[in-house]
Amino acid sequence: MASSTVYLIGWPGIIASLLLLFIGLSRKRPGYIILGAILAVPISWYLGSTPLFRTVLYFLPFLLAGSALAMRYQKIIMAWLLVIPYVVLIVWLAASVLSQGWM
């Protein structure tokens, strides 16, 4: 049980969610975007519990679900725009983790 949560909260879950989001957006398949949003829930809730983000990140998966809804109604640009906050957060998190060893 504990090992499976590491895969959902850790980098494998983050990378899988990003891959599913980009596959769904590029192929115009809302189902993949929904799966990516589901995989984004654990890391969003984990980071939402930190003092830096407070409760803002609890609602981040809803933006991804909104992206799937926008894709469903052929609002392609809106679908891409709703994914940007999640991608920016993950890039910031990766940069923070990678810069830890350089100080």
Phi and psi restraints in degrees (range 20) as a CNS / XPLOR table:
assign (resid 1 and name C) (resid 2 and name N)
       (resid 2 and name CA) (resid 2 and name C) 1.0 -66.4 20.0 2
assign (resid 2 and name N) (resid 2 and name CA)
       (resid 2 and name C) (resid 3 and name N) 1.0 -35.5 20.0 2
assign (resid 2 and name C) (resid 3 and name N)
       (resid 3 and name CA) (resid 3 and name C) 1.0 -70.2 20.0 2
assign (resid 3 and name N) (resid 3 and name CA)
       (resid 3 and name C) (resid 4 and name N) 1.0 -32.3 20.0 2
assign (resid 3 and name C) (resid 4 and name N)
       (resid 4 and name CA) (resid 4 and name C) 1.0 -71.7 20.0 2
assign (resid 4 and name N) (resid 4 and name CA)
       (resid 4 and name C) (resid 5 and name N) 1.0 -30.4 20.0 2
assign (resid 4 and name C) (resid 5 and name N)
       (resid 5 and name CA) (resid 5 and name C) 1.0 -70.9 20.0 2
assign (resid 5 and name N) (resid 5 and name CA)
       (resid 5 and name C) (resid 6 and name N) 1.0 -29.9 20.0 2
assign (resid 5 and name C) (resid 6 and name N)
       (resid 6 and name CA) (resid 6 and name C) 1.0 -63.0 20.0 2
assign (resid 6 and name N) (resid 6 and name CA)
       (resid 6 and name C) (resid 7 and name N) 1.0 -39.1 20.0 2
assign (resid 6 and name C) (resid 7 and name N)
       (resid 7 and name CA) (resid 7 and name C) 1.0 -68.6 20.0 2
assign (resid 7 and name N) (resid 7 and name CA)
       (resid 7 and name C) (resid 8 and name N) 1.0 -31.0 20.0 2
assign (resid 7 and name C) (resid 8 and name N)
       (resid 8 and name CA) (resid 8 and name C) 1.0 -79.1 20.0 2
assign (resid 8 and name N) (resid 8 and name CA)
       (resid 8 and name C) (resid 9 and name N) 1.0 -39.5 20.0 2
assign (resid 8 and name C) (resid 9 and name N)
       (resid 9 and name CA) (resid 9 and name C) 1.0 -87.2 20.0 2
assign (resid 9 and name N) (resid 9 and name CA)
       (resid 9 and name C) (resid 10 and name N) 1.0 -31.6 20.0 2
assign (resid 9 and name C) (resid 10 and name N)
       (resid 10 and name CA) (resid 10 and name C) 1.0 -79.1 20.0 2
assign (resid 10 and name N) (resid 10 and name CA)
       (resid 10 and name C) (resid 11 and name N) 1.0 -166.4 20.0 2
assign (resid 10 and name C) (resid 11 and name N)
       (resid 11 and name CA) (resid 11 and name C) 1.0 -62.5 20.0 2
assign (resid 11 and name N) (resid 11 and name CA)
       (resid 11 and name C) (resid 12 and name N) 1.0 -34.3 20.0 2
assign (resid 11 and name C) (resid 12 and name N)
       (resid 12 and name CA) (resid 12 and name C) 1.0 -59.3 20.0 2
assign (resid 12 and name N) (resid 12 and name CA)
       (resid 12 and name C) (resid 13 and name N) 1.0 -40.7 20.0 2
assign (resid 12 and name C) (resid 13 and name N)
       (resid 13 and name CA) (resid 13 and name C) 1.0 -67.5 20.0 2
assign (resid 13 and name N) (resid 13 and name CA)
       (resid 13 and name C) (resid 14 and name N) 1.0 -37.7 20.0 2
assign (resid 13 and name C) (resid 14 and name N)
       (resid 14 and name CA) (resid 14 and name C) 1.0 -66.5 20.0 2
assign (resid 14 and name N) (resid 14 and name CA)
       (resid 14 and name C) (resid 15 and name N) 1.0 -46.9 20.0 2
assign (resid 14 and name C) (resid 15 and name N)
       (resid 15 and name CA) (resid 15 and name C) 1.0 -65.3 20.0 2
assign (resid 15 and name N) (resid 15 and name CA)
       (resid 15 and name C) (resid 16 and name N) 1.0 -41.0 20.0 2
assign (resid 15 and name C) (resid 16 and name N)
       (resid 16 and name CA) (resid 16 and name C) 1.0 -63.1 20.0 2
assign (resid 16 and name N) (resid 16 and name CA)
       (resid 16 and name C) (resid 17 and name N) 1.0 -40.2 20.0 2
assign (resid 16 and name C) (resid 17 and name N)
       (resid 17 and name CA) (resid 17 and name C) 1.0 -66.1 20.0 2
assign (resid 17 and name N) (resid 17 and name CA)
       (resid 17 and name C) (resid 18 and name N) 1.0 -41.1 20.0 2
assign (resid 17 and name C) (resid 18 and name N)
       (resid 18 and name CA) (resid 18 and name C) 1.0 -64.0 20.0 2
assign (resid 18 and name N) (resid 18 and name CA)
       (resid 18 and name C) (resid 19 and name N) 1.0 -42.1 20.0 2
assign (resid 18 and name C) (resid 19 and name N)
       (resid 19 and name CA) (resid 19 and name C) 1.0 -61.9 20.0 2
assign (resid 19 and name N) (resid 19 and name CA)
       (resid 19 and name C) (resid 20 and name N) 1.0 -45.2 20.0 2
assign (resid 19 and name C) (resid 20 and name N)
       (resid 20 and name CA) (resid 20 and name C) 1.0 -64.2 20.0 2
assign (resid 20 and name N) (resid 20 and name CA)
       (resid 20 and name C) (resid 21 and name N) 1.0 -38.4 20.0 2
assign (resid 20 and name C) (resid 21 and name N)
       (resid 21 and name CA) (resid 21 and name C) 1.0 -63.4 20.0 2
assign (resid 21 and name N) (resid 21 and name CA)
       (resid 21 and name C) (resid 22 and name N) 1.0 -46.0 20.0 2
assign (resid 21 and name C) (resid 22 and name N)
       (resid 22 and name CA) (resid 22 and name C) 1.0 -71.9 20.0 2
assign (resid 22 and name N) (resid 22 and name CA)
       (resid 22 and name C) (resid 23 and name N) 1.0 -33.3 20.0 2
assign (resid 22 and name C) (resid 23 and name N)
       (resid 23 and name CA) (resid 23 and name C) 1.0 -65.3 20.0 2
assign (resid 23 and name N) (resid 23 and name CA)
       (resid 23 and name C) (resid 24 and name N) 1.0 -44.7 20.0 2
assign (resid 23 and name C) (resid 24 and name N)
       (resid 24 and name CA) (resid 24 and name C) 1.0 -63.5 20.0 2
assign (resid 24 and name N) (resid 24 and name CA)
       (resid 24 and name C) (resid 25 and name N) 1.0 -39.3 20.0 2
assign (resid 24 and name C) (resid 25 and name N)
       (resid 25 and name CA) (resid 25 and name C) 1.0 -72.0 20.0 2
assign (resid 25 and name N) (resid 25 and name CA)
       (resid 25 and name C) (resid 26 and name N) 1.0 -41.3 20.0 2
assign (resid 25 and name C) (resid 26 and name N)
       (resid 26 and name CA) (resid 26 and name C) 1.0 -73.5 20.0 2
assign (resid 26 and name N) (resid 26 and name CA)
       (resid 26 and name C) (resid 27 and name N) 1.0 -32.9 20.0 2
assign (resid 26 and name C) (resid 27 and name N)
       (resid 27 and name CA) (resid 27 and name C) 1.0 -94.9 20.0 2
assign (resid 27 and name N) (resid 27 and name CA)
       (resid 27 and name C) (resid 28 and name N) 1.0 -1.4 20.0 2
assign (resid 27 and name C) (resid 28 and name N)
       (resid 28 and name CA) (resid 28 and name C) 1.0 59.8 20.0 2
assign (resid 28 and name N) (resid 28 and name CA)
       (resid 28 and name C) (resid 29 and name N) 1.0 48.5 20.0 2
assign (resid 28 and name C) (resid 29 and name N)
       (resid 29 and name CA) (resid 29 and name C) 1.0 -118.7 20.0 2
assign (resid 29 and name N) (resid 29 and name CA)
       (resid 29 and name C) (resid 30 and name N) 1.0 104.9 20.0 2
assign (resid 29 and name C) (resid 30 and name N)
       (resid 30 and name CA) (resid 30 and name C) 1.0 -62.4 20.0 2
assign (resid 30 and name N) (resid 30 and name CA)
       (resid 30 and name C) (resid 31 and name N) 1.0 -27.2 20.0 2
assign (resid 30 and name C) (resid 31 and name N)
       (resid 31 and name CA) (resid 31 and name C) 1.0 -61.8 20.0 2
assign (resid 31 and name N) (resid 31 and name CA)
       (resid 31 and name C) (resid 32 and name N) 1.0 -40.3 20.0 2
assign (resid 31 and name C) (resid 32 and name N)
       (resid 32 and name CA) (resid 32 and name C) 1.0 -66.4 20.0 2
assign (resid 32 and name N) (resid 32 and name CA)
       (resid 32 and name C) (resid 33 and name N) 1.0 -36.2 20.0 2
assign (resid 32 and name C) (resid 33 and name N)
       (resid 33 and name CA) (resid 33 and name C) 1.0 -66.3 20.0 2
assign (resid 33 and name N) (resid 33 and name CA)
       (resid 33 and name C) (resid 34 and name N) 1.0 -39.5 20.0 2
assign (resid 33 and name C) (resid 34 and name N)
       (resid 34 and name CA) (resid 34 and name C) 1.0 -63.2 20.0 2
assign (resid 34 and name N) (resid 34 and name CA)
       (resid 34 and name C) (resid 35 and name N) 1.0 -42.8 20.0 2
assign (resid 34 and name C) (resid 35 and name N)
       (resid 35 and name CA) (resid 35 and name C) 1.0 -62.6 20.0 2
assign (resid 35 and name N) (resid 35 and name CA)
       (resid 35 and name C) (resid 36 and name N) 1.0 -39.8 20.0 2
assign (resid 35 and name C) (resid 36 and name N)
       (resid 36 and name CA) (resid 36 and name C) 1.0 -63.9 20.0 2
assign (resid 36 and name N) (resid 36 and name CA)
       (resid 36 and name C) (resid 37 and name N) 1.0 -37.7 20.0 2
assign (resid 36 and name C) (resid 37 and name N)
       (resid 37 and name CA) (resid 37 and name C) 1.0 -66.2 20.0 2
assign (resid 37 and name N) (resid 37 and name CA)
       (resid 37 and name C) (resid 38 and name N) 1.0 -38.5 20.0 2
assign (resid 37 and name C) (resid 38 and name N)
       (resid 38 and name CA) (resid 38 and name C) 1.0 -65.2 20.0 2
assign (resid 38 and name N) (resid 38 and name CA)
       (resid 38 and name C) (resid 39 and name N) 1.0 -40.9 20.0 2
assign (resid 38 and name C) (resid 39 and name N)
       (resid 39 and name CA) (resid 39 and name C) 1.0 -71.2 20.0 2
assign (resid 39 and name N) (resid 39 and name CA)
       (resid 39 and name C) (resid 40 and name N) 1.0 -18.9 20.0 2
assign (resid 39 and name C) (resid 40 and name N)
       (resid 40 and name CA) (resid 40 and name C) 1.0 -82.5 20.0 2
assign (resid 40 and name N) (resid 40 and name CA)
       (resid 40 and name C) (resid 41 and name N) 1.0 -13.5 20.0 2
assign (resid 40 and name C) (resid 41 and name N)
       (resid 41 and name CA) (resid 41 and name C) 1.0 -61.6 20.0 2
assign (resid 41 and name N) (resid 41 and name CA)
       (resid 41 and name C) (resid 42 and name N) 1.0 -49.3 20.0 2
assign (resid 41 and name C) (resid 42 and name N)
       (resid 42 and name CA) (resid 42 and name C) 1.0 -60.5 20.0 2
assign (resid 42 and name N) (resid 42 and name CA)
       (resid 42 and name C) (resid 43 and name N) 1.0 -45.4 20.0 2
assign (resid 42 and name C) (resid 43 and name N)
       (resid 43 and name CA) (resid 43 and name C) 1.0 -70.0 20.0 2
assign (resid 43 and name N) (resid 43 and name CA)
       (resid 43 and name C) (resid 44 and name N) 1.0 -33.5 20.0 2
assign (resid 43 and name C) (resid 44 and name N)
       (resid 44 and name CA) (resid 44 and name C) 1.0 -66.0 20.0 2
assign (resid 44 and name N) (resid 44 and name CA)
       (resid 44 and name C) (resid 45 and name N) 1.0 -42.5 20.0 2
assign (resid 44 and name C) (resid 45 and name N)
       (resid 45 and name CA) (resid 45 and name C) 1.0 -71.4 20.0 2
assign (resid 45 and name N) (resid 45 and name CA)
       (resid 45 and name C) (resid 46 and name N) 1.0 -34.8 20.0 2
assign (resid 45 and name C) (resid 46 and name N)
       (resid 46 and name CA) (resid 46 and name C) 1.0 -64.2 20.0 2
assign (resid 46 and name N) (resid 46 and name CA)
       (resid 46 and name C) (resid 47 and name N) 1.0 -48.3 20.0 2
assign (resid 46 and name C) (resid 47 and name N)
       (resid 47 and name CA) (resid 47 and name C) 1.0 -72.1 20.0 2
assign (resid 47 and name N) (resid 47 and name CA)
       (resid 47 and name C) (resid 48 and name N) 1.0 -27.1 20.0 2
assign (resid 47 and name C) (resid 48 and name N)
       (resid 48 and name CA) (resid 48 and name C) 1.0 -67.9 20.0 2
assign (resid 48 and name N) (resid 48 and name CA)
       (resid 48 and name C) (resid 49 and name N) 1.0 -17.6 20.0 2
assign (resid 48 and name C) (resid 49 and name N)
       (resid 49 and name CA) (resid 49 and name C) 1.0 -86.1 20.0 2
assign (resid 49 and name N) (resid 49 and name CA)
       (resid 49 and name C) (resid 50 and name N) 1.0 -6.8 20.0 2
assign (resid 49 and name C) (resid 50 and name N)
       (resid 50 and name CA) (resid 50 and name C) 1.0 -84.0 20.0 2
assign (resid 50 and name N) (resid 50 and name CA)
       (resid 50 and name C) (resid 51 and name N) 1.0 153.8 20.0 2
assign (resid 50 and name C) (resid 51 and name N)
       (resid 51 and name CA) (resid 51 and name C) 1.0 -64.4 20.0 2
assign (resid 51 and name N) (resid 51 and name CA)
       (resid 51 and name C) (resid 52 and name N) 1.0 -25.7 20.0 2
assign (resid 51 and name C) (resid 52 and name N)
       (resid 52 and name CA) (resid 52 and name C) 1.0 -66.9 20.0 2
assign (resid 52 and name N) (resid 52 and name CA)
       (resid 52 and name C) (resid 53 and name N) 1.0 -37.5 20.0 2
assign (resid 52 and name C) (resid 53 and name N)
       (resid 53 and name CA) (resid 53 and name C) 1.0 -106.8 20.0 2
assign (resid 53 and name N) (resid 53 and name CA)
       (resid 53 and name C) (resid 54 and name N) 1.0 -16.2 20.0 2
assign (resid 53 and name C) (resid 54 and name N)
       (resid 54 and name CA) (resid 54 and name C) 1.0 51.5 20.0 2
assign (resid 54 and name N) (resid 54 and name CA)
       (resid 54 and name C) (resid 55 and name N) 1.0 -126.9 20.0 2
assign (resid 54 and name C) (resid 55 and name N)
       (resid 55 and name CA) (resid 55 and name C) 1.0 -101.6 20.0 2
assign (resid 55 and name N) (resid 55 and name CA)
       (resid 55 and name C) (resid 56 and name N) 1.0 4.9 20.0 2
assign (resid 55 and name C) (resid 56 and name N)
       (resid 56 and name CA) (resid 56 and name C) 1.0 -62.5 20.0 2
assign (resid 56 and name N) (resid 56 and name CA)
       (resid 56 and name C) (resid 57 and name N) 1.0 -40.6 20.0 2
assign (resid 56 and name C) (resid 57 and name N)
       (resid 57 and name CA) (resid 57 and name C) 1.0 -75.7 20.0 2
assign (resid 57 and name N) (resid 57 and name CA)
       (resid 57 and name C) (resid 58 and name N) 1.0 -9.8 20.0 2
assign (resid 57 and name C) (resid 58 and name N)
       (resid 58 and name CA) (resid 58 and name C) 1.0 -62.7 20.0 2
assign (resid 58 and name N) (resid 58 and name CA)
       (resid 58 and name C) (resid 59 and name N) 1.0 -26.2 20.0 2
assign (resid 58 and name C) (resid 59 and name N)
       (resid 59 and name CA) (resid 59 and name C) 1.0 -97.5 20.0 2
assign (resid 59 and name N) (resid 59 and name CA)
       (resid 59 and name C) (resid 60 and name N) 1.0 -0.3 20.0 2
assign (resid 59 and name C) (resid 60 and name N)
       (resid 60 and name CA) (resid 60 and name C) 1.0 -60.7 20.0 2
assign (resid 60 and name N) (resid 60 and name CA)
       (resid 60 and name C) (resid 61 and name N) 1.0 -40.4 20.0 2
assign (resid 60 and name C) (resid 61 and name N)
       (resid 61 and name CA) (resid 61 and name C) 1.0 -61.8 20.0 2
assign (resid 61 and name N) (resid 61 and name CA)
       (resid 61 and name C) (resid 62 and name N) 1.0 -23.6 20.0 2
assign (resid 61 and name C) (resid 62 and name N)
       (resid 62 and name CA) (resid 62 and name C) 1.0 -68.9 20.0 2
assign (resid 62 and name N) (resid 62 and name CA)
       (resid 62 and name C) (resid 63 and name N) 1.0 -30.5 20.0 2
assign (resid 62 and name C) (resid 63 and name N)
       (resid 63 and name CA) (resid 63 and name C) 1.0 -64.2 20.0 2
assign (resid 63 and name N) (resid 63 and name CA)
       (resid 63 and name C) (resid 64 and name N) 1.0 -39.8 20.0 2
assign (resid 63 and name C) (resid 64 and name N)
       (resid 64 and name CA) (resid 64 and name C) 1.0 -68.4 20.0 2
assign (resid 64 and name N) (resid 64 and name CA)
       (resid 64 and name C) (resid 65 and name N) 1.0 -38.0 20.0 2
assign (resid 64 and name C) (resid 65 and name N)
       (resid 65 and name CA) (resid 65 and name C) 1.0 -66.1 20.0 2
assign (resid 65 and name N) (resid 65 and name CA)
       (resid 65 and name C) (resid 66 and name N) 1.0 -35.4 20.0 2
assign (resid 65 and name C) (resid 66 and name N)
       (resid 66 and name CA) (resid 66 and name C) 1.0 -64.6 20.0 2
assign (resid 66 and name N) (resid 66 and name CA)
       (resid 66 and name C) (resid 67 and name N) 1.0 -32.4 20.0 2
assign (resid 66 and name C) (resid 67 and name N)
       (resid 67 and name CA) (resid 67 and name C) 1.0 -64.4 20.0 2
assign (resid 67 and name N) (resid 67 and name CA)
       (resid 67 and name C) (resid 68 and name N) 1.0 -41.0 20.0 2
assign (resid 67 and name C) (resid 68 and name N)
       (resid 68 and name CA) (resid 68 and name C) 1.0 -64.7 20.0 2
assign (resid 68 and name N) (resid 68 and name CA)
       (resid 68 and name C) (resid 69 and name N) 1.0 -39.2 20.0 2
assign (resid 68 and name C) (resid 69 and name N)
       (resid 69 and name CA) (resid 69 and name C) 1.0 -65.8 20.0 2
assign (resid 69 and name N) (resid 69 and name CA)
       (resid 69 and name C) (resid 70 and name N) 1.0 -41.1 20.0 2
assign (resid 69 and name C) (resid 70 and name N)
       (resid 70 and name CA) (resid 70 and name C) 1.0 -63.8 20.0 2
assign (resid 70 and name N) (resid 70 and name CA)
       (resid 70 and name C) (resid 71 and name N) 1.0 -38.8 20.0 2
assign (resid 70 and name C) (resid 71 and name N)
       (resid 71 and name CA) (resid 71 and name C) 1.0 -65.5 20.0 2
assign (resid 71 and name N) (resid 71 and name CA)
       (resid 71 and name C) (resid 72 and name N) 1.0 -37.1 20.0 2
assign (resid 71 and name C) (resid 72 and name N)
       (resid 72 and name CA) (resid 72 and name C) 1.0 -61.4 20.0 2
assign (resid 72 and name N) (resid 72 and name CA)
       (resid 72 and name C) (resid 73 and name N) 1.0 -36.0 20.0 2
assign (resid 72 and name C) (resid 73 and name N)
       (resid 73 and name CA) (resid 73 and name C) 1.0 -97.7 20.0 2
assign (resid 73 and name N) (resid 73 and name CA)
       (resid 73 and name C) (resid 74 and name N) 1.0 20.6 20.0 2
assign (resid 73 and name C) (resid 74 and name N)
       (resid 74 and name CA) (resid 74 and name C) 1.0 61.7 20.0 2
assign (resid 74 and name N) (resid 74 and name CA)
       (resid 74 and name C) (resid 75 and name N) 1.0 30.2 20.0 2
assign (resid 74 and name C) (resid 75 and name N)
       (resid 75 and name CA) (resid 75 and name C) 1.0 -98.3 20.0 2
assign (resid 75 and name N) (resid 75 and name CA)
       (resid 75 and name C) (resid 76 and name N) 1.0 76.9 20.0 2
assign (resid 75 and name C) (resid 76 and name N)
       (resid 76 and name CA) (resid 76 and name C) 1.0 -64.6 20.0 2
assign (resid 76 and name N) (resid 76 and name CA)
       (resid 76 and name C) (resid 77 and name N) 1.0 -46.1 20.0 2
assign (resid 76 and name C) (resid 77 and name N)
       (resid 77 and name CA) (resid 77 and name C) 1.0 -65.0 20.0 2
assign (resid 77 and name N) (resid 77 and name CA)
       (resid 77 and name C) (resid 78 and name N) 1.0 -40.9 20.0 2
assign (resid 77 and name C) (resid 78 and name N)
       (resid 78 and name CA) (resid 78 and name C) 1.0 -62.4 20.0 2
assign (resid 78 and name N) (resid 78 and name CA)
       (resid 78 and name C) (resid 79 and name N) 1.0 -39.0 20.0 2
assign (resid 78 and name C) (resid 79 and name N)
       (resid 79 and name CA) (resid 79 and name C) 1.0 -62.0 20.0 2
assign (resid 79 and name N) (resid 79 and name CA)
       (resid 79 and name C) (resid 80 and name N) 1.0 -43.2 20.0 2
assign (resid 79 and name C) (resid 80 and name N)
       (resid 80 and name CA) (resid 80 and name C) 1.0 -66.8 20.0 2
assign (resid 80 and name N) (resid 80 and name CA)
       (resid 80 and name C) (resid 81 and name N) 1.0 -40.0 20.0 2
assign (resid 80 and name C) (resid 81 and name N)
       (resid 81 and name CA) (resid 81 and name C) 1.0 -65.4 20.0 2
assign (resid 81 and name N) (resid 81 and name CA)
       (resid 81 and name C) (resid 82 and name N) 1.0 -34.0 20.0 2
assign (resid 81 and name C) (resid 82 and name N)
       (resid 82 and name CA) (resid 82 and name C) 1.0 -72.6 20.0 2
assign (resid 82 and name N) (resid 82 and name CA)
       (resid 82 and name C) (resid 83 and name N) 1.0 -16.2 20.0 2
assign (resid 82 and name C) (resid 83 and name N)
       (resid 83 and name CA) (resid 83 and name C) 1.0 -87.6 20.0 2
assign (resid 83 and name N) (resid 83 and name CA)
       (resid 83 and name C) (resid 84 and name N) 1.0 -21.2 20.0 2
assign (resid 83 and name C) (resid 84 and name N)
       (resid 84 and name CA) (resid 84 and name C) 1.0 -55.9 20.0 2
assign (resid 84 and name N) (resid 84 and name CA)
       (resid 84 and name C) (resid 85 and name N) 1.0 -44.3 20.0 2
assign (resid 84 and name C) (resid 85 and name N)
       (resid 85 and name CA) (resid 85 and name C) 1.0 -58.8 20.0 2
assign (resid 85 and name N) (resid 85 and name CA)
       (resid 85 and name C) (resid 86 and name N) 1.0 -38.5 20.0 2
assign (resid 85 and name C) (resid 86 and name N)
       (resid 86 and name CA) (resid 86 and name C) 1.0 -67.1 20.0 2
assign (resid 86 and name N) (resid 86 and name CA)
       (resid 86 and name C) (resid 87 and name N) 1.0 -42.4 20.0 2
assign (resid 86 and name C) (resid 87 and name N)
       (resid 87 and name CA) (resid 87 and name C) 1.0 -65.3 20.0 2
assign (resid 87 and name N) (resid 87 and name CA)
       (resid 87 and name C) (resid 88 and name N) 1.0 -42.7 20.0 2
assign (resid 87 and name C) (resid 88 and name N)
       (resid 88 and name CA) (resid 88 and name C) 1.0 -61.9 20.0 2
assign (resid 88 and name N) (resid 88 and name CA)
       (resid 88 and name C) (resid 89 and name N) 1.0 -42.3 20.0 2
assign (resid 88 and name C) (resid 89 and name N)
       (resid 89 and name CA) (resid 89 and name C) 1.0 -61.5 20.0 2
assign (resid 89 and name N) (resid 89 and name CA)
       (resid 89 and name C) (resid 90 and name N) 1.0 -44.0 20.0 2
assign (resid 89 and name C) (resid 90 and name N)
       (resid 90 and name CA) (resid 90 and name C) 1.0 -69.0 20.0 2
assign (resid 90 and name N) (resid 90 and name CA)
       (resid 90 and name C) (resid 91 and name N) 1.0 -39.2 20.0 2
assign (resid 90 and name C) (resid 91 and name N)
       (resid 91 and name CA) (resid 91 and name C) 1.0 -64.2 20.0 2
assign (resid 91 and name N) (resid 91 and name CA)
       (resid 91 and name C) (resid 92 and name N) 1.0 -42.3 20.0 2
assign (resid 91 and name C) (resid 92 and name N)
       (resid 92 and name CA) (resid 92 and name C) 1.0 -62.3 20.0 2
assign (resid 92 and name N) (resid 92 and name CA)
       (resid 92 and name C) (resid 93 and name N) 1.0 -43.4 20.0 2
assign (resid 92 and name C) (resid 93 and name N)
       (resid 93 and name CA) (resid 93 and name C) 1.0 -63.3 20.0 2
assign (resid 93 and name N) (resid 93 and name CA)
       (resid 93 and name C) (resid 94 and name N) 1.0 -43.5 20.0 2
assign (resid 93 and name C) (resid 94 and name N)
       (resid 94 and name CA) (resid 94 and name C) 1.0 -63.7 20.0 2
assign (resid 94 and name N) (resid 94 and name CA)
       (resid 94 and name C) (resid 95 and name N) 1.0 -42.0 20.0 2
assign (resid 94 and name C) (resid 95 and name N)
       (resid 95 and name CA) (resid 95 and name C) 1.0 -64.6 20.0 2
assign (resid 95 and name N) (resid 95 and name CA)
       (resid 95 and name C) (resid 96 and name N) 1.0 -38.5 20.0 2
assign (resid 95 and name C) (resid 96 and name N)
       (resid 96 and name CA) (resid 96 and name C) 1.0 -65.0 20.0 2
assign (resid 96 and name N) (resid 96 and name CA)
       (resid 96 and name C) (resid 97 and name N) 1.0 -42.7 20.0 2
assign (resid 96 and name C) (resid 97 and name N)
       (resid 97 and name CA) (resid 97 and name C) 1.0 -67.5 20.0 2
assign (resid 97 and name N) (resid 97 and name CA)
       (resid 97 and name C) (resid 98 and name N) 1.0 -43.7 20.0 2
assign (resid 97 and name C) (resid 98 and name N)
       (resid 98 and name CA) (resid 98 and name C) 1.0 -69.2 20.0 2
assign (resid 98 and name N) (resid 98 and name CA)
       (resid 98 and name C) (resid 99 and name N) 1.0 -29.9 20.0 2
assign (resid 98 and name C) (resid 99 and name N)
       (resid 99 and name CA) (resid 99 and name C) 1.0 -81.2 20.0 2
assign (resid 99 and name N) (resid 99 and name CA)
       (resid 99 and name C) (resid 100 and name N) 1.0 -8.1 20.0 2
assign (resid 99 and name C) (resid 100 and name N)
       (resid 100 and name CA) (resid 100 and name C) 1.0 -62.3 20.0 2
assign (resid 100 and name N) (resid 100 and name CA)
       (resid 100 and name C) (resid 101 and name N) 1.0 -38.0 20.0 2
assign (resid 100 and name C) (resid 101 and name N)
       (resid 101 and name CA) (resid 101 and name C) 1.0 -80.1 20.0 2
assign (resid 101 and name N) (resid 101 and name CA)
       (resid 101 and name C) (resid 102 and name N) 1.0 -8.7 20.0 2
assign (resid 101 and name C) (resid 102 and name N)
       (resid 102 and name CA) (resid 102 and name C) 1.0 -92.2 20.0 2
assign (resid 102 and name N) (resid 102 and name CA)
       (resid 102 and name C) (resid 103 and name N) 1.0 -4.7 20.0 2
